[in-house]
Amino acid sequence: MRLSSIILAASGAVLALSGTAMVTPAASQSEPLSISTSFRVGDAGVRCTAQNAPAEPRLETMFDRAYRLTCRDAAGAVGKLLILRDGKGITGQPEAAGKDAQCAAPESASIDMVGAVTKRTCTDPKFGVAYRSYTLENDGRTYVVEGLAGYDPVLRLALASVFNDKALPGTIEVAQTEVSDAAAFARVQAGALSEFDALNEAYVRNNSGRFAESGQFFENLLGRTQARTSAYAEVLANQGLQQSNLGNYQAAESLFNRADETLTRNDGVAQRLIRNYRAINFLNRRFPEAALDALAQPMREVSQDPQDLSIREGFIDNPLSTQINRENIALQRLGGVELGLSQAERAELLDAQGMAIEGSIARQQGELAKAEKILRAADARIAEVREGRVASARWLRSEIAIERALVAEGQGRTEVALRAYDVAANAISRDYPQSPVLLAAFARKAGFLMRIGRNEEARAVFGEVVTRAQNTTDSGASIRNLLEPYFALLADEGTSEATAEFFAASQLLQRPGVAQTQAILARQMSEGDDEASALFRLSLNRSREIARTQARADRLAALTKPTQLQTEGLIAARETLEYLRAEQTGLLSKLGDFPRFRALSPTGLQLSDLQSELKPGEAYYKMVLLGEDVYTLWITAKDARSFKIDGGLAEIDDAVAFIRDSIVISEGGEQVTYPFDVERARDLYLRLFGPVEAEMERAKHIIFEPDGPMLQLPPQVLIASQEGIDAYQERTANTVDDDELYDYREIDWLGRSRDVSIAVSPRGFLDIRRIAPSKAKKAYLGIGSNSLPTNRQPSSDPCAWSLDTWRDPIAPDELYFAAGRYGEANSDVAVGDAFSDTALLANDKLSDYRVVHFATHGLVTAPKPNCAARPALVTSFGGEGSDGLLSFKEIFDLRLDADVVILSACDTAGIATTAASREAGVVGGGNYALDGLVRAFVGAGARAVVASHWPVPDDFDATQRLVQGLISGQEKGLSVSLGQSQRELMDEANTSHPFYWAAFIVLGDGTRPVGQ
């Protein structure tokens, strides 16, 4: 039982509305900003947010307010917004411009929905960055907004919103690099808030269904919060819940134990939180009885704080006034009456949540009457806390309403179930409008409508969910599995209209990773002014430096007993962070002067957009995983179909594992090849391509977007017809001769008559297809064949690779062949000592080559047990600081302008962990195949990457012949030249086993001419 199936145990709420129309309730539309801790600036364009800034030194009374303005891709605040009772000290000079700023004279201006304001523009002479402010006085208040001039649309709309006390619509057009996703932006926002406000915001995003964003807040807090405090225990507990949700149950329990250890003697609130989360972890492991035992554990008593009573009686002393202004949870959190939840009230809500989890368990065990009784009691208990007017209470009540709807459905009470969905909507809608949890509620109700046979109504609601989700950040995780009935409905219908809907919905499920990096590359390589491109690259570099420095600061902050040197290092890292954030944000402000970087790239495509770019004989094949089900899209210029794969994920996973093991498997440290599993390869072909077998006959170039287990297997090894298998089995039925068993010349491989390119998203593929070719001066750079590590002592690092790793270099023959193909004047080769990590990192001429070819070993696994895996390429040892490796991080730092990077190395299509990605300063993606070395080279500037799925063979010169063929026919396109080379090896007995010819894939548009 996964967390997503346990409504009340989940960390986010769900709700639904009556009927099938999706309407935002009036209460949420009219909620005043004066009682909000944050709001979105505008409703379209670049996502920017105003966040409560209670520590702003210019705030003097409890009635003053301040907000920090942040925007996606900007590492720091882009401005500040203040509403003051007394604005006598306000000069209008933007504070961030500094005391030495050069300022123009104040001038009059007008802002829509505000009227006349005073405008002032100043320039920081040190960095040449312009700042701007707008001020006005109205109704006894002084309004001030100030910040970077490049973010002028944000400043104006934020001021207009607070002036009108409501979030106004508007499109924000400012510079955007697309280097960050929603979760990465959340990490920036978390760093800009106090610990208290960050913890509060983490829960708000958690409850609204923005789980990835919430996770970034909790992760940020883990490095900032003092150990042995309630807040630290809460952060650890939430980290544990996220690990449980990912299936890492032991890691979750370890975090819960750590949270227990940090509790103070009387901290009954955090104790209850840990109890509830531990019960959820047991439920995720399918141990309901253990969950009930956890819920039954005795809890410490929590008494009413005398200070809370004094607030109720109307007494507010000076320390309380300061606290109220700092916390500023304000009226919205408490129904417009009180200003804070007491410890006793928090404990009561958590106890009620524990009851609700118990009711959820009863429902799942089929005890529906018992479940209804417990859930009703839990709801009543919550309603008694401040009459249910607390936001967290409304959230919990919405969860209970969903559970009661499921109970009613189980009892066959359809109308009662529908009303329960409506109750959930009323309980939550005012707090979380336009949120993933709201979309999840609609999707749940749509699924219920399908289960009772109201398919047309359900389809309409699902369609609206997809439309709204495109403008709702971090919605994919909340609705992914809930959309499965919708995909099933569309796949069953199979019409062109249904397929277009299917295509639109599938893009919501795109993971960050290579596709995101391709989008960044497309913007970087777009036509335009050289100064703009330089600013863009510098901004990207600063963004990665920020992520790396933040990771270093987090590691130092997590130390329980830091040395003096480590403490000083933490202080230095945080100071560096502040500087880098300000510099990167200033660079983005300057980038706003260039219109092409203010233009927003669409996150999704219409089906017709992709079809218009497909050529005759081309087909785009996209896989979509939803829970245990697998769906696919088949798209050509004139046709499109969607269908569900028979057998689901488990059977495909098994098939891929067996096929991979029959290609190559490691036994006793040796790579061993067995007779190829032709039957499973044929069966998997029929599962994936059987529904479009007739169309496959006409397809000559397949653009294959894999997911799940197919990320680890090139589709070329699947078998397109039965005749060759029959002939092979008849020929080998009674033989034990290896020459016979390993001869597959009669097999009709998918790759025998079709060329294949690998894509990671429709948009990513089109970005690369449309991108301008390399402008490099030379055609080719071949590098590899490392020197032996003579006179070198083994590293003292327990996780370092053994020196044996460097003692079997790949021969440089293929490099010299390729260089000869391009001509001496147009190519260069660096081997031996010239091929070191330090030499490559110091080489500022790498962007001079259109084809960059590495002939070396790739490292994608961990060097030893209990060590982290960090992808790298083996190089020669160089100068001081050399480790003989070109790491994932260092590859990202290379500056290339390459049509293709060829990785003639072992298993280079593997993953990079999230930790390795962070270490490289890459804030999104990780943990999936192709997110490793392939992504790093795309980030460095490669339009296409040729990589391998398994250790490439030296026997029969197979790899050398493949690479030579790839180089020789590049003017036809990489997929074409690789396909021709593969077919030559297929037709020779010694190399007809897929181990010899099928390892390499082309990520990118394999039809683009290369190196010309």
N, C-alpha and C positions, 0 to 999 in steps of 0.2 A: 504494500500500500504506500504509494509515494505521497509526498506532501501535497501535491496538487490535487489529490483526491480527497483530502481531509479538510473540509471547508473551514470548520472552526479552529482546526489546529494550524491552519496556514498563517503565514505572517502578514498577509494582506487581506483586505476585505473584498467581498464581492457583492454586487447588487444588481437589480433589474427593475425595469419599469413596466407598468401595465400596458396591455395591448402590444402592438408591434411598432408603434412610432417611437422614435428616439427624440426626446425633448429634454432640454436642460431645464430643471425646475427654476422657477422665478426666484426662489430664495437664494440660489447660488449665483444667479446673474446679478443681483442687486446688492450683494454683500459689500459693505464699505471697506475701503482699504485702511481706514483709520483703526480697524480692529484686526488687521492681518499682519503677520510677521514677514511675509514675502509675497510677491506677485510677479507675474510675467509681464514684461514690457512689450506691448503689442501682441498680436496673435498670429503673425506670419513672418516669414523671412528668418534671419539669424535669431536663434533663441537667446534672449537676454532676460535677466532676472534682477529685481530689486529685493535685497535681503536686509532684514533688520540689523542695524549696527549700533547697539546700545552703548558701546564703549567709545563712541565718537566724543572727543573732548569738548566740542562746542555745544553739547547738550547741557543745559543748566537746570532745567526743571523736569519734573516727571511728565509734563505734558508735551515736552519737545520730542521730536522723532528724527531718526536718521536712517538712511538706507545706503547700502553699498551696491553699486551697479556692476554686474558681471555679465559677460557675453561669451558664448561658445567660441573656443579656440584662443581666447585671450587668457593668459595665465594669471593675470592679476585683475584688480578692480579697474574698470574703465571710467568710473566716476562715483560721485557721492550726491545724495539728495537729502536736504535738511528742511524740516518744518519747525520753526522756532517761534516762541512767544515773544522773545525780545531779540531783535536782529540788529541792535545798535552797533555791535562790533564787526558786522559783516562788511567787507570792503568790495566784494565782487571779484577780487583777484583769485583765480583758481589756486587752491592750496598746494596741489601737487606740482605746479609749475616752479615752485621754489621762490626764495626771497629775491634772487637776482633775475627774475623773469623780466623779459622785455614785453610790455603790455601796450596795446593800442588804447586809445581813449574809449571810455564807455559809449555805447550807442544804443539807440532805441531799436527794438525788434518786436515782432508779433509771432505768437505761437497759437496754432489752432486750438480752440476750446479753452484758451487762457486769456488771450488778448495781449495788451502791451506789456513788455518786459524790458529789463536792461540787460544788454549783452556786452560781454567783455572777452577779448581774445588775447592770450599771452603766449610767449614762446620761451621754452627752456633753452637758454643759449648753449648749454653744455651738450645737449643731445639733438637740438634742432627740432624738438617735438612741440607741436602747438596744443594749447589747452583753451578751454572755453567755459564760460559760466553764464547762467541766466538767473536773474533775481527779480522778485516783485514782492510787494506787500499787499495783503488783502485781509480784511476782517480781523485785524489784530494779530496776524501771523506774517512772518517773513519766510518766503519760499526761496530756496537756493538749490540750484543743481549745477554741478561743475564736474569737469573731466576732460578727457582727450577730445580734441576737436574732430578727429577722425570718427568719433562715435556720436557726432552731433544728433543724428536721428534718435538715438537712445536717450540722450539728455532731454530733448524736447518732449518726447512722448512720455517719459517717466514723470517729468514735471506736470504735464497736462493731466496725467492719471491721478496723481495725489491731489492736485488742485480741485479736480472734480470728484475726488473720493471714490473712484471706481476705475477698474482696469479698462483702458480704452483700446479699441482695435487699431491696428496699424501694421504696416510691413516695415521691418527693420532691414535696411540694406547697408551693411558695413562690411569691412574686409573679412573674408573667411578663407581659411586654409584647408578646412576639412580634416585637420590632423587629429581631432578628437571626436569621440562619439559621446552620447549622452552621459554614459558612466564617467568618462574622463572629465567632462565638464563638471559633473557633480563633485569630483575629487577637488577640482579647483575651488568650487564654491565652499566645500567643507573647510578647506584651509583658510578661507577668508572669514570664517565665523568663530566666535568664542566657543569654548568647549560646551557650555550649556546650550547655546543656540544650535550648535552642530548636532548635539544629541537629540534635541527637540525636532530638528529638521529631519534627522535620520528616521525618527518614528513617523513623522508626517509622510515622508516618501514611502516608507514601508507600508503604512496603512493605505496609501493611495495606489499601491500595486507597482511602484517603481522600485523593484527589488534590486536591480543592478546599481541604480543610483544610491539607494539606501546602503547597499554594501560598501560603496566607496566612502560614505560618511562614517560608517562604523570602522572601516579599515583605517581611515585617517585619524579617528579618535583613539584607536588603539596605541598609536604612537605618541599621543599628546596627553592622555589622561593619566593622572597619578595612580600608581598601584595602591591596593588596599583602600579603595573608595567605592561607594555605591555605583558611581558612574563607570568605573573600570570594570566592576563585576557585570554591569548591564552590557557593556561593549563586548566583553568576552562571551557572555551568553548569546548575544546576537550573532557573533562570529560562529559560535557553535551551531546555531540554528541554520545558518547558511551552509555550513559544511554538511549538516544532515540532509538538507534539501538537495545537495549535490551527490548524495549517496556515500559520503565519507563519514560513516557512523562512528567509528572509533575515534577519529579526530574530533568529532562533535562532542563525544563523551569526555574526552580529555579537556576540551575547552570548558565544558560545564564544571568539571572538577576544579579547574583553575579558578573559575568564577566563584565556586564555593569557598575556596581557600582565601580569597580576597575579601570575603564578607566580614564586616565588623560584627561584634557580638549581638547588637540589637537591630541589625538590618533585615527586618522581616519582609520588606517590599522586594528587594532584589532576590531574596530567597524564594519568594513566590514566583517571580519571573523565571528563575532557573528551573524550579519544579515544573512549570508548565512546558517550557522548552524541552526539558528532559523527557516528559511524557510524549511530546511530539516526535522526538527522536526514536523512542520505542515504537511508536505507531508507524513511522517510516520503515522500520525494520520488520514490520508485521508481528509485533509482540504486544497485542492489546492488553493482555493481563499484566505485563510489566508496566505498561503505561498507567493502568489503574492503580497499581501499587505505588508508583511515583506520585500520583495525585493524592494518595492517602497518607503521605508522610506528614508528620506534625510540623506545623509552622510556628515561628515565633509570633507572639502577640504584638500588634502595632497599635499604639495609643495615639490619641489626638494630641497634636502639638499645640501648646498654649498660644503660640504666636498665630496659628491658624484661627483660634477662637477670637483673638483680639481683632483680626481682620473682619470677622463676621460681625463683631460688635461696633465696627466703624472706627477703631483706633488705628492710625497709621503714623508711626514715629519716623524719624529721619532715616535710620538704617532700613526700615521697611520701604520707604519711598525710593531709596536708591535701588533696592532689590527689585521692586516692581518695575522701575524704569529699565533696569538691566534685562530682566527676564522678558518683559513685554509680551507674554503669552496673551494677555489681555482678554477682552470680552468675548471674542469669537470662540475661544477654547472653552468658555464656561457659560455659554448661553446669554451673555450680556449682563450677568449678575456679579459673580465674584471674580477674584483675580488669581487663584491658584488652587491646585488640588493638594490636599493634605496627604501625609503619608498614610493615614488610616483610610482615606478614600481611594488611594492607589491600591492599597492592599485589598480593599473590598472589590474593586474592579477585577483584579487579578484572580481572586478567589472565584468570582463569578465566571471568569474565563475558564478556570479549571473545571467548574461544573459543566460548562458548555462543551468542553473537550470530552468529558465523561458522557454527555448526551450524544455526541457525535459517535463515540465508540459503540454505544448501545444501538444506534441506527445501523451502523455497519455490521453489527452482529445480528441484525434482524429483529431486535427487541424494540419495535416501533412505538408501542404504547409507552414503554418505559422511557424511551428517548424523548418523546413529546413531553412527558411530565417533567423530566430533568431540564429540558431546554426552556420550557415555560417558566420554571422556577428561577433559572439563571437569568432570563430576561427581566423578570420582576425584580430581582436583586440589583441588577444594573440600573434599572429605572429609578431606584430609590436613592442613588448617588446624585445629589443635586437635581433631582427630578429628571434625570436622563439628559440634561442639557450640555454635558461635556462632550467634546468631539470624540474622544476615545470611547466614550460610552455609546455614542451613536454608531461608531464603527463596529463595536462588539455586537450591538443589537442587530445590525445588518447581517453579520455573520450568522447569528442565531436564526434570523428570519430565513436565510438560505437553507440552513439545516432543517428547519421546520417545513420548508417547501419540499425538500427531499423526503422527509418522513411522510408528508401528505401524498406525494407521488407514489411512494411505496405502498400506501394504504388505498390507492386508487381514487383519492379525493382530488380530482383535477382542479376544480375551481378554488379549493382551499390552497392548493399549491400555487396557483397563479396569484392569489391575493397575498401569499407570503412573499413572493417576489416583489410585489408592490410595497409591502411593508419595509422590505430591505431598501428599496429605493428612497422611500421617505426618510428612513433613518440616517442615510449616509449622503444624500445628494448635495446638501448645502456645504459640506466640508470638502468634498473631493470631486468637483465638476471637472470635466475634460481630463480625466485621469485613466490610467490603465485599469484600475479596479472597477471603474464605471463601465468601461468597455467589456471587461470580463463578465460583469453582471448581465449585460445585454447578450453576450455570447452564451452564457449559461441558460438564460431564458429561451434563447433561440434553439438551443439544443433540446430543451424540454418541449418546445413546440413541435420539433421534429419527432420526438418520441411519441407524441400523441397524434401524429399524422397531419399536422398543420404545416406542411412543407413550404408552401408559398410564403406564408407569413414568416416562417423561420428564415427563409432565404433572404427576404427583404431586410430583416434585422441584421443578419450576418453581413450582408453587403454594406450596410451603414456602418457597422463596426469596422470593417476594413477601410472604408473611406475616412472615418475619423481617426483611425489608428495611424494613418500616414502623417498626421500632424500632432500625434501624442507621443512624446518621447518615452523610451523604455517600455513600450507596450508589448513587445514581442513575447517576453517571458511570461507575462500574465495571461495572454490569450492563445499561445501557441497550441497547446493540446486541446483547448476548448473549441478551436476551429476545425478539429478533425471531422465532426459531422457535416460541416459545410463543404470541406474538400470531398468527402464521400458523395455528397449530394451532387456536386458539380461534375465529378468524374463519372458518376452513373448517367447523368444526363448527356454529356458528351457533345453538346452543341457548340457552335463557334462562340456564342454569347457566354455560355457557361465556362468555356476554356479561357476566355478573356478575363472573366471574374477570377478564375483559378490562378491565372498568371499574376494578377494584381495582388491577390491575397498571399501568394507564395513569397513575394518580396518582403513582406513584413517579418519573415522568419530568418532573414539574412543575418549571419553572425559577422561581427567585426573581424578583421584579419586582412588577408591579401586583397580582398575587394576594396577595402578602405584605403589601403596603400596604393592601389592602382588609381583610385580617384584622386589622391594627392598628387601622384606622378602626372596625371593628365593635366591638372591645373598648373603644375610646375613647368611642364613642357609646352603649354599653350603659347600660341604666337603672341608677341607683344614686346613692350619696352624692356631692354636689358636691365635697367634700374629696378623695374618691378620684379623681374625674375630673381635678381640678387636679393632684394628685400624678402621675397617669399622664401628663398632657401635659408636665409639667415634666421627668419622667424621659425622655420621648421627645426633648425639646429638648436635654437634657444629652447624650443618646446621640449626637445629630447633631453637637453641638459637639465631642464627643470624636473622632468620625470626622474632622471637618474639621481639628482641631488635630493629630491623628496624621498626616494627609496633609501638612500644612504642615511638621511636624517631619521627616517622611521626605524631603521635597524639600530641606530645608536640610541634612540629614545626608548626602545624596547628592552634595553639592557637593565637588569635589576640592580647590578652593582658595577656601574661604569667606573673606569679609571679616570684620573684627572685629564689625561690626554683625550679619552673618549668624550668626556664632558665638554672639553674645549672644542673637539671636533663637531659635536652637535651644535654648539653655539655658532661656529663658523658656517656650518651647513645651512642653518636657518637664516643667517645674514646673507649668504650667497643666494638663497632662494628668493628673498625679498628683492634683491638687486635684479636677478634674472627675470622675475615676474614683471617688474616695472619695465625692464628693457624690452622684453618680448611684446608686452602690451603696447608699448610705444611704437614698435616696429609695425604691428598690425594697424595702428592708427595711421601711420604713414602710408601703408599699403592701400588704405581706403581711397587714396588719391587716384588709383588706377581702376577704372570701371570694371575690367574683367574679373578682378578679385572681389568686387562687390556683388557680382552676379552669383546667384545660388544655383548650384548643380542639383537637378532633381534627384531625390533619393530613390525614386522608383521610375519605372517606365510603363507605358502602355504596350500591350502586346503588339499593336501595329507599329510602334517605334522600332522594336526589334525586328519585326518581319521586313520592314522597309530596308534594313541594312543587310539582310541575308541574300546571298547570291544564288543563282541557279545551281542545283546539286548540293546545296548546303542544308543542314538541319541542326537545330539547337535542341539538345536533350538535357532536361533539367530534372534532378531528383529532389524530392521533398520528403523529409522524415517528420512524422507526427506520432509521438509515442512509439508504439510497436508497429505502426503502419507505415508503408512506403508508397508514395505517389510519384508520378512522373508526368512531364510535359514534353510533347514532341511538337516542334515548331519549324515550319519552313516558310518561305516567302509567301506562299499562297494558302497554307493550311496550318491548323493547329489542333492538337488533341491532348486530352488529359486522361489518365487511367490509374487504377490502383494495382500495385504489384501483388501477385499471389504469394502467399506464404509469409509476407511481412518481414520485419527487420530481422527477427531471430534466424530465419532460414537463409536470408542473404548473408548475414554475419557468418553463419556456419560455412556456407559455400565458399565465401571469400577466404576464410581461414584455411580450409582444406586446399583450395587452389594455390594459395600463397605457399603453403608448406610443400606442395608438390613441385613448386618452382625452385625454391631454395629454403633451407632451414639450417640453423646453427646447431651442430651436435658436437659436444666436446671441444668447442672453440673452432671447429672447422665448418665451412659452408658446404652443405651436402645437397645434391639435386636428385630427386626421385622421378620416376615416370610421371608425366603430366596427367592430371586428373581430367581427362577429356569429357567424361560423362557429366561431372559437375559444371564444367565450363560450358557445355551445351545447354544444360538445364538452366543455368543462370542467364545465358543469352535469351532463352525462350521467356524467362520471367520478365527480363528487362525490355526486350525488343520484340517479343512475339506479337504483341498487339499491333505493332507497326512493321511487320515483316515485309509486307508488300512495298511500303514506302522506303524501307531500307535498301531495296534493290536499286532505287533511283538516287540514293544519297551517296555522294562521293567524298564529302567532307563533313564529318560529325564534330560539332562543338559540344563537348560532353562536360556537364556541370555535375560532378559527383557529390554525394553526401554519405555520411555514415561509413560503413565498411568499404564502399567503393572508392573512398579517398585513398585507399591503400592498394588499389589494383588497376592497372591500365586496362581499359575496355578492349583494346586490340586483342587480348588473349582469349576472349570469349569466342565460341565456335558458332558460325553462322548457318551451317547446314549439317545434316546427319550423315550424308553419303561418305564423307571422308572418315568419320569416326568408324562407320561400319567396315570400311576398307582396312583401316588401321587395326581394328580388333580382330578381323579375320586373318590378317597377315601375322599378327603377334600372338594368336590364341595358344599356340603350343611351343612358343620359343622362350628360351632363357638367355638369348643373345642380347647383350646390352645395345649393340649397334642397331638391332631391329627395334628394340623397345623404345629407344630414344630417337627414332627416325619418324618425324611427323610431317613429312613433305606433302602428304595427301590431304591434310586438314585444311578446312576452309575457315581460317581465322577471320574474325571481324576486320582485322587490319590488313587482310590480304587484298581487298579491293576498295578499301576506304582509308582516307587520311583522317587523323584525329587531332584536334586541339583541345586542351583542357581549359575550362573557364571556371571562375568562382562566383560569378553573378552575371546576370544579363547586362547590368549597367557597367560592371567592370570590363566585360568583353567589348562593349561598344566604345568605352573610353579608350581602350588600347587600339581598337580598329581605327578610330578617328584621329588618334594622336599623330602629330607630325613625325616624320622619320628623323633619325639622328643627323645632327649637323657636324659630327666629328670629322676631323681632317684625315685620319687614317682608317684603314679598313679593319685591321686585326691586331690583337695583342694576345699572345699565348703565354701563359704562366703556369708553372708547376714543377714537378720532379724535384722534390726537396732534397737538400744535402743531408748526409748522414750526421747524426749528433755525436761527432767525435769529441773526446776530451770534455764531455759535459756530465756533470753530476746529476743524479736524480733529484727531482724537486722534493722539498720538505713538506709540501702541501699534501695532506692525506687524500685529497680528491684530485690530484694531478694525474694525467695519463702517463703510463709507463713509457720509457724511452724507446721501447720496442715499436711503438706506434710510428716512429719516424724512420724505422730501419727497412722499410719495404716501399720505397718511392715508386710512383708510376713512371714508366719510361716516357721520355719526351718526344717519341717519334711522331705521334699524332699532331703535336704542336708545330714541329718543323714541316710536316706535310701541309698543314693548313697555311702556314706562313708562305710556303712556296706557291700555294694556290693563289694567294693575293699578291705576291710579288715582293721582293726585298724592300723596295722603296715604300711600300704601302703597309708594311707589317713589322712587328717586333716580337721577340721571344725573350722571356726572362726565366731562367731555370737555375737550379743549384743555389748558390749563395745569394744571387740576385733576387731569388724568390723567398724573401723573408717577410714576416709580418711588419716589422719596422720599416722596411723599404716600401712596401705597398702603402702603408699609412702615410708615409712622407711624400709619396708620389702625387704631385698635383697635375699630372698630365694624363691621368686615367680617362678623363672625359674626351680625350683625343681619338678614341677608338670606337668603331661601330660594332665590332664583335670582340668580346672579351671571353677567353677560353681558359678554364682552369682544369689542369690534369693533375689531380691530387686526391688524397683520401678525405672523405667527409666523416665527421664525427657527430652522431645524432643521439647516441645513447649515453647513459651515465658511465663514467670511467670505472667506478667501483660501486658495490652495494652501499646504500645510504648516502650516496652523493647525488647532487642535482645534475640533470642532463642539460647541457648548454651547447647548442649546435655550433660547429666551427669547421673550418677547413684547415688541414695540416699544411704548414709552410716550413721553410727552413728557419733555423734560429738566427736571429739578427743581432742588433746592437743592444744597448742597455735597456732593460725592461722587457725584452722579448720573451715570449713563452712558446714561440714556434707554432702559434695558432692564429688564424684570422677568425675572430669570434663573431657571433651574431651581432653583437653591439658594434664591433669594428666594421663589419660589412655595411651596416646601415650608415656609418660615417663616411664611407667612400663616396666620391663624387663621380658618377658615370653619366655618359650620354650614349647609351648602347642600344642598338636594335635588339641584341640578344646577348645573354650571358650563358655560356655552355659550361655545365658542371659535370665534367667527365670524372666523376668520383662516386663513392659508394653511398647509396641510400640517401640522396640529398633532397628527396621530396618529403622528409619527415616533419615532425612538429617542433615548435619551440614552446616551452612551458610559459605560463603567464609570468612566472618569476623571471625567466630569461628575457622575456619581452620587456618587462619593467626595467630590468638592469640595462637594457639597451635604450631606454627612454621611449619605448613604444607603449602607449597607454591603453590600447584596445586589442582584443583578440588574444590569440595564444591557445595552446592545448589542442589544436587540430592539425591534421596533416596539411602540408603546404604552408603552414604558418612559421616554418623554420627558415632554413637557408634561402628557400625560394622567395619568401616575403622580404627577407633582408636585402636581396639583390634588386627586387622591384623597388624597394625604398631607396636604394642607392642610385637608381636611374636606369633600370633595365626594362625595356618594353616587353620583352619575352624572356623566359628562362627555360633552358633545357635541363631537366633534372632526372634523377634515377630513383626507382622504387625499391631497388635491392642492390647488394654489392655487385658491381659490374664485372663480368668475367674477362680474364686474360687469355683463356684458351682459344685456339684457332683464330687469334687476332680479331675476335668478334667485336670487341668494343672499338678498337682502332678502325675497323672497317665501317662500323656505324658512324663514327665521328667523321671519318673521311667522306663518306657519302653525304652526310649532313652538310659539311662545308662545301662540297663540290656542287650541290644543287640548290644553294640558298637563294639564288635569284628567282627560283620557282616558289619559294616559301618554305619555312622550316618543316611544317607537317608533311609537305609533299616530298621534300628531300629525305626526311627521316623515314617516311613510309616506304620509299623506294629502296633505301638501304635495308630496312627490316625485311622486305619481301625477298631480297637477294639472299639473306641468311635463312629465311623460311625454306627456300628452295634447295638448300644444301643439307644433306643428311646430318653432318656433324654439328650444325648450328641451328637445326630446325626446332629444337626444344625452346620454349619461350624464355628460359633463363638466359639464352644468348642474345636474343633479338628484341625482347619486349620491355626491358627495364626503363628505357628513356621515355619521358613525356615532354610535350611542349605546352607550357603554360603561357597563354596569350593567343594572338591571332596568327595561327600557323600558315596563313596564306599570304602574309605580307612579305614582299621581297626584302632580303637582308643583306647588309654589307655593301650595297652599291653606292 
